[in-house]
Amino acid sequence: MNAYSNLARPLLFRLPPETAHRLTLASLRFPLVPRILSAGTPAPEDPVELMGLKFRNRLGIAAGVDKNAEATLAWHELGFGFAELGTVTLHAQPGNPKPRVFRFPAQKALINRLGFPNLGAEAIATRLRALRERHALNNFPIGINLGKSKITPLPEASVDYLGSLKILHSVGDFFVINISSPNTPGLRDLAKPDDLRRLLSNLQEYNRSQSNPKPVLLKISPDLEFSALPEIIQATREFNLSGIVATNTTLHRSKEDPTESGGLSGRPLTDRALAITRAIRPLLAQGQVLIGVGGIMDATDYQARRDAGADLAQVYTGMVYLGPRTAWKILRPS
Ligand SMILES: Cc1cc2nc3c(=O)[nH]c(=O)nc-3n(C[C@H](O)[C@H](O)[C@H](O)COP(=O)(O)O)c2cc1C
């Protein structure tokens, strides 16, 4: 019997999605809970070194699952190879009015229009500093996804990202610049070449001035035209970014898709995110890393993403449907 799909999921799915998520995170903060859920099963092993970081396997938690670094150790305990925390913004902010997350089990999808609710860079840095003092977290890199605060006008976006990077630089193993969430007005405009170059230049200038520069990646939207990809990747090469995270949620809807407004994720995103991954791989410089995310719902999707050129992969919606044993289900299907 699959305890999650038969027991826990039906109960959790009776709650509003955000409530279920909050309860899940709150319970995962108790070390015993993830330990019981993993039942002593060793994490799937597929060690790899990328961007100068050691990963015990190639599957991580996508941004948005743990925006405030509440349950960082739990992701390690639940068999994942890395975690991308955030999105974190310079200023703490409440996000958009509720309800703002919607489940569509028939389509194995979610729609969200959260708008980056989070405690802000300072609070999250404090939390991660305390965690790192107590735990070594070997071979389990922690990425931090950075976004723009809602109150910061778009022309000042790079000041906002830079402020967060400075505050969080010492506590993240790598950073992801998020210019692709659909729920912050104007954010996706930062993918325009001139704006993107200004942003990447500012961030890398600071990063490279530090004694220990960190890998910086760019997270892109699945709604970009294929024709826009070469120039974006070229900008990441120019500023020595370590790679790309592809993709965020989509605003696109086909006839069968749910119509609620916001970013769509899960099964309806699989094909588009896979196609973007495949298109990006040959554009990257040697050594640039590609993290594939978007509609990875099972082991077959994971393998397809790897075959398309992704070095690492991430899940969000897949975990909502697969439960706490997601890492084993995707990496060690029996
Ligand atoms: C409820 C929810 C919140 C999310 N929040 C963020 C976020 O804060 N930052 C971000 O870069 N992506 C965020 N994402 C996007 C995911 O990281 C991922 O790119 C996207 O959902 C596609 O993967 P999936 O199909 O496995 O969910 C969020 C997704 C969901 C469903």
Ligand as a Chemical Component Dictionary entry (heavy atoms), coordinates in Angstrom:
data_LIG
# 
_chem_comp.id                   LIG 
_chem_comp.type                 NON-POLYMER 
_chem_comp.pdbx_formal_charge   0 
_chem_comp.three_letter_code    LIG 
# 
loop_
_chem_comp_atom.comp_id 
_chem_comp_atom.atom_id 
_chem_comp_atom.alt_atom_id 
_chem_comp_atom.type_symbol 
_chem_comp_atom.charge 
_chem_comp_atom.model_Cartn_x 
_chem_comp_atom.model_Cartn_y 
_chem_comp_atom.model_Cartn_z 
_chem_comp_atom.pdbx_ordinal 
LIG C1  C1  C 0 3.279  27.074 -5.138  1  
LIG C2  C2  C 0 4.522  27.373 -5.939  2  
LIG C3  C3  C 0 5.388  28.380 -5.517  3  
LIG C4  C4  C 0 6.536  28.664 -6.252  4  
LIG N1  N1  N 0 7.379  29.650 -5.831  5  
LIG C5  C5  C 0 8.513  29.908 -6.526  6  
LIG C6  C6  C 0 9.423  30.889 -6.088  7  
LIG O1  O1  O 0 9.259  31.507 -5.031  8  
LIG N2  N2  N 0 10.520 31.138 -6.862  9  
LIG C7  C7  C 0 10.769 30.457 -8.022  10 
LIG O2  O2  O 0 11.789 30.709 -8.680  11 
LIG N3  N3  N 0 9.925  29.492 -8.441  12 
LIG C8  C8  C 0 8.826  29.215 -7.730  13 
LIG N4  N4  N 0 7.977  28.234 -8.164  14 
LIG C9  C9  C 0 8.292  27.534 -9.420  15 
LIG C10 C10 C 0 8.997  26.203 -9.174  16 
LIG O3  O3  O 0 10.261 26.408 -8.571  17 
LIG C11 C11 C 0 9.194  25.460 -10.504 18 
LIG O4  O4  O 0 10.073 26.206 -11.326 19 
LIG C12 C12 C 0 7.880  25.244 -11.255 20 
LIG O5  O5  O 0 6.822  24.992 -10.370 21 
LIG C13 C13 C 0 7.982  24.094 -12.240 22 
LIG O6  O6  O 0 8.309  22.884 -11.574 23 
LIG P1  P1  P 0 7.196  21.783 -11.126 24 
LIG O7  O7  O 0 6.362  21.495 -12.333 25 
LIG O8  O8  O 0 8.010  20.621 -10.621 26 
LIG O9  O9  O 0 6.402  22.420 -10.044 27 
LIG C14 C14 C 0 6.828  27.935 -7.437  28 
LIG C15 C15 C 0 5.957  26.908 -7.838  29 
LIG C16 C16 C 0 4.834  26.616 -7.104  30 
LIG C17 C17 C 0 3.930  25.510 -7.564  31 
# 
loop_
_chem_comp_bond.comp_id 
_chem_comp_bond.atom_id_1 
_chem_comp_bond.atom_id_2 
_chem_comp_bond.value_order 
_chem_comp_bond.pdbx_ordinal 
LIG C1  C2  SING 1  
LIG C2  C3  SING 2  
LIG C2  C16 DOUB 3  
LIG C3  C4  DOUB 4  
LIG C4  N1  SING 5  
LIG C4  C14 SING 6  
LIG N1  C5  DOUB 7  
LIG C5  C6  SING 8  
LIG C5  C8  SING 9  
LIG C6  O1  DOUB 10 
LIG C6  N2  SING 11 
LIG N2  C7  SING 12 
LIG C7  O2  DOUB 13 
LIG C7  N3  SING 14 
LIG N3  C8  DOUB 15 
LIG C8  N4  SING 16 
LIG N4  C9  SING 17 
LIG N4  C14 SING 18 
LIG C9  C10 SING 19 
LIG C10 O3  SING 20 
LIG C10 C11 SING 21 
LIG C11 O4  SING 22 
LIG C11 C12 SING 23 
LIG C12 O5  SING 24 
LIG C12 C13 SING 25 
LIG C13 O6  SING 26 
LIG O6  P1  SING 27 
LIG P1  O7  DOUB 28 
LIG P1  O8  SING 29 
LIG P1  O9  SING 30 
LIG C14 C15 DOUB 31 
LIG C15 C16 SING 32 
LIG C16 C17 SING 33 
# 
